[in-house]
Amino acid sequence: MHAFRSADRVLLRLEASLVATPIERVVRFEAGASGVRAVLAPEAGGGVAPVRNTLGELEERFGSDFVRIQRAHLVNAAWIGRFDALGDGRVEAVLANGERIVASRAVSIELRRAAL
């Protein structure tokens, strides 16, 4: 557990500093071999920044504003423009910054059910 807790900010490592960044400036969080990174909105300078939290911790903290699209991607719901069907039962999230992320089969099923 980290000492810094905020319902609307996350600590990001930007160059040599830890910066408390408003959550609306984060497009998504992604997990990879080198840990979790935040993908930043263009108005926040774009690019990526390491995060010390796990995706599970971030989902618990910001879950009402973020959608777990797949195991490695937690996406800011405000940045999701639409979901496109892929024809194989899955959907692809199209984000406002042009990124496209294929949702897991389980999430795709949930989204189709919610749309009915």
C-alpha atoms as one frame of an Amber mdcrd trajectory, in Angstrom:
protein
   0.000   0.000   0.000   1.233   3.484  -0.835   0.876   6.533   1.405  -0.582
   8.721  -1.385  -4.315   8.063  -1.819  -6.605  10.263  -3.845  -9.929   9.543
  -5.483  -9.152  11.766  -8.459  -5.344  11.687  -8.869  -2.678   9.083  -9.498
   1.070   9.328  -8.883   3.047   9.052 -12.111   6.807   9.039 -12.563   7.563
  11.826 -15.030  11.283  12.179 -15.603  12.863  12.449 -12.106   9.662  13.466
 -10.282   6.517  11.839  -8.949   3.577  13.907 -10.161   0.018  13.752  -8.785
  -1.863  13.650 -12.087  -5.632  14.220 -12.428  -7.232  10.941 -13.477  -9.069
  12.568 -16.407  -5.648  13.112 -18.040  -5.088   9.345 -18.175  -6.500   7.632
 -21.269  -5.770   4.131 -19.973  -3.502   1.984 -17.860  -1.729  -0.983 -19.403
   0.184  -3.825 -17.788   3.245  -5.324 -19.426   6.476  -7.105 -18.632   7.996
  -3.910 -17.210   4.984  -3.125 -14.978   1.980  -0.846 -15.247   2.089   2.336
 -17.327  -0.354   5.182 -17.775  -1.043   6.322 -21.326  -1.551  10.063 -21.071
  -3.953  12.332 -22.915  -2.486  14.789 -25.431  -3.255  17.746 -23.140  -1.155
  16.025 -20.454   1.805  15.768 -22.819   0.902  12.393 -24.312   3.267   9.495
 -23.966   3.438   6.973 -21.161   4.482   7.085 -17.516   5.214   4.272 -15.052
   2.744   3.686 -12.219   3.650   1.924  -8.971   0.192   0.347  -8.541  -1.128
  -2.901  -9.982  -4.050  -2.821 -12.422  -6.183  -4.456  -9.735  -5.412  -1.648
  -7.267  -6.165   0.983  -9.915  -9.411  -0.747 -10.875 -10.491  -0.846  -7.239
  -9.645   2.807  -6.758 -10.993   4.248 -10.022 -13.380   1.446 -11.068 -16.428
   3.651 -11.529 -14.578   5.769 -14.112 -12.580   3.009 -15.819 -13.488  -0.174
 -17.709 -11.354  -3.331 -17.607 -11.394  -4.082 -21.360  -9.056  -7.039 -20.988
  -6.580  -8.396 -18.458  -3.866  -5.906 -19.431  -5.970  -2.783 -20.165  -7.967
  -0.543 -17.836  -9.522   2.212 -19.955 -10.916   5.591 -18.904 -14.617   5.326
 -19.850 -14.690   8.994 -20.885 -12.193   8.188 -23.667 -14.229   5.340 -25.207
 -15.918   6.629 -28.347 -17.576   3.412 -29.498 -17.323  -0.361 -29.675 -17.069
  -2.022 -33.097 -18.070  -5.663 -33.623 -15.239  -7.793 -35.012 -17.372 -10.641
 -36.336 -15.823 -13.305 -34.111 -17.974 -12.484 -31.081 -15.570  -9.884 -29.729
 -15.738  -6.102 -29.859 -13.056  -3.486 -30.250 -13.035  -0.285 -28.203 -12.251
   2.760 -30.322 -10.824   5.514 -28.144 -11.070   9.254 -28.733  -7.302   9.408
 -29.356  -7.606   6.860 -32.198  -6.326   3.831 -30.295  -8.158   0.559 -30.774
  -8.216  -2.171 -28.115  -9.841  -5.557 -28.621 -11.985  -6.480 -25.621 -11.769
  -9.915 -24.059 -14.527 -12.370 -24.955 -16.049 -12.074 -21.463 -16.171  -8.266
 -21.654 -17.551  -8.437 -25.185 -20.401 -10.669 -23.971 -21.151  -8.282 -21.096
 -21.220  -5.294 -23.446 -23.596  -7.015 -25.872 -25.918  -7.969 -22.989 -25.880
  -4.395 -21.654 -26.813  -3.083 -25.122 -29.999  -5.155 -25.302
